[in-house]
Amino acid sequence: MSLPSDIRTFVTASTSISAVVGTRMHYNQLPQPSIYPHLWFQRQAREEELDMGGVGGLALSRFDIEINSTSPSVAISLADKVRGRLHGYRGAMGATTVQMAMVADQDDDYFVKSNDADSGIHTAAISLELWHEV
């Protein structure tokens, strides 16, 4: 499995999250029409650390996660649940070994990437930094 797939499975395995969104956590694109609330995410960056001998084994992947809902309170509450699920996590995430997951930012005032900002959809955003083995 890929890292995005492992993240999706890990996040939606939380009963408090899946009770609200089911399995509606979409990577890079949204199905049309889209059902709300849902989560959307994309990889922002990936850096692989190397030692002086050129040996790697550890990477930092950054992801933007958007929590979209027709209700501001649902978007914010769900963002808090996603943050609680990810922040500080260390261990197996599917086939990925996570050394450290950190929510670097949680923002309600965010430039939306997954939908039209004037569509009446409320978005809460999370910036995830994930140190993982490669």
C-alpha positions as CSV (number, residue, x, y, z in Angstrom):
1,M,0.0,0.0,0.0
2,S,1.0,3.6,-0.5
3,L,1.5,6.2,2.3
4,P,-1.7,8.1,1.3
5,S,-3.7,4.9,1.4
6,D,-2.2,4.0,4.8
7,I,-3.1,7.5,6.1
8,R,-6.7,7.2,4.8
9,T,-7.1,3.7,6.4
10,F,-5.6,4.9,9.8
11,V,-7.7,8.0,10.0
12,T,-11.0,6.4,9.0
13,A,-10.4,3.5,11.4
14,S,-11.3,5.9,14.2
15,T,-14.9,5.3,15.1
16,S,-15.5,8.9,16.1
17,I,-14.3,10.0,12.7
18,S,-15.9,7.3,10.6
19,A,-19.2,7.9,12.4
20,V,-19.3,11.3,10.7
21,V,-17.6,10.7,7.3
22,G,-17.6,7.0,6.8
23,T,-14.8,6.3,4.4
24,R,-15.1,9.7,2.6
25,M,-11.5,10.6,2.8
26,H,-10.3,11.5,-0.7
27,Y,-6.7,11.8,-1.9
28,N,-6.0,14.6,-4.5
29,Q,-9.4,14.7,-6.1
30,L,-13.1,14.6,-5.1
31,P,-15.7,12.4,-6.6
32,Q,-18.5,14.5,-8.3
33,P,-20.9,15.1,-6.9
34,S,-19.3,15.1,-3.5
35,I,-21.1,14.1,-0.3
36,Y,-20.5,16.3,2.9
37,P,-18.9,16.1,5.3
38,H,-15.8,14.6,3.9
39,L,-12.0,14.8,4.2
40,W,-9.7,15.7,1.3
41,F,-5.9,15.5,1.4
42,Q,-2.8,15.9,-0.7
43,R,0.9,15.6,-0.3
44,Q,2.5,19.0,0.0
45,A,6.2,17.8,0.1
46,R,8.5,14.9,0.6
47,E,12.1,15.1,1.8
48,E,14.3,12.1,2.3
49,E,17.1,12.4,4.8
50,L,20.5,11.0,3.9
51,D,23.6,10.6,6.0
52,M,27.1,11.6,4.8
53,G,27.5,8.2,3.0
54,G,24.3,8.7,1.1
55,V,22.3,6.1,3.0
56,G,18.7,7.0,3.6
57,G,15.9,5.3,5.4
58,L,13.9,8.2,6.9
59,A,11.6,10.6,5.1
60,L,9.5,13.6,6.0
61,S,6.2,13.8,4.2
62,R,3.9,16.9,4.6
63,F,0.2,16.7,3.9
64,D,-2.6,19.2,3.8
65,I,-5.9,17.7,5.1
66,E,-9.1,19.6,4.5
67,I,-12.2,18.9,6.6
68,N,-15.2,20.1,4.6
69,S,-18.8,20.4,5.8
70,T,-21.9,22.4,5.3
71,S,-21.7,23.2,9.0
72,P,-18.8,25.2,10.5
73,S,-19.2,23.4,13.9
74,V,-19.0,20.0,12.2
75,A,-15.9,21.0,10.3
76,I,-14.2,22.3,13.4
77,S,-15.2,19.3,15.6
78,L,-14.1,16.8,13.0
79,A,-10.8,18.7,12.6
80,D,-10.2,18.3,16.3
81,K,-10.9,14.6,16.0
82,V,-8.5,14.2,13.1
83,R,-5.9,16.1,15.0
84,G,-6.3,13.9,18.1
85,R,-6.0,10.8,15.9
86,L,-2.8,11.9,14.3
87,H,-0.9,14.3,16.5
88,G,1.9,12.5,18.4
89,Y,1.2,9.1,16.8
90,R,4.2,6.7,16.5
91,G,4.1,3.1,15.2
92,A,2.6,1.1,12.4
93,M,0.2,2.9,10.0
94,G,-0.6,0.1,7.6
95,A,2.6,-0.9,5.8
96,T,4.2,2.4,6.9
97,T,6.3,2.7,10.0
98,V,5.8,6.1,11.5
99,Q,8.5,7.5,13.7
100,M,6.5,10.7,14.5
101,A,3.3,12.3,13.3
102,M,2.8,15.9,14.1
103,V,0.0,18.3,13.3
104,A,2.0,21.4,12.6
105,D,-1.0,23.7,12.2
106,Q,-4.8,23.6,12.5
107,D,-6.5,26.5,10.7
108,D,-10.0,27.7,10.1
109,D,-8.7,30.7,8.0
110,Y,-7.2,28.8,5.1
111,F,-7.0,29.0,1.3
112,V,-9.2,26.1,0.3
113,K,-7.8,23.8,-2.4
114,S,-10.5,21.1,-2.8
115,N,-13.6,23.3,-3.5
116,D,-14.7,26.7,-4.4
117,A,-14.3,29.0,-1.4
118,D,-17.6,30.8,-2.2
119,S,-19.7,27.6,-2.3
120,G,-21.0,27.7,1.2
121,I,-18.8,24.9,2.3
122,H,-16.9,25.4,5.5
123,T,-13.3,24.1,5.7
124,A,-11.0,23.5,8.6
125,A,-7.5,22.6,7.6
126,I,-4.7,20.6,9.1
127,S,-1.0,20.5,8.2
128,L,0.4,17.1,8.9
129,E,4.2,16.3,9.2
130,L,4.9,12.6,9.1
131,W,8.4,11.2,9.7
132,H,8.4,7.7,8.3
133,E,10.7,4.9,7.3
134,V,11.3,4.4,3.6
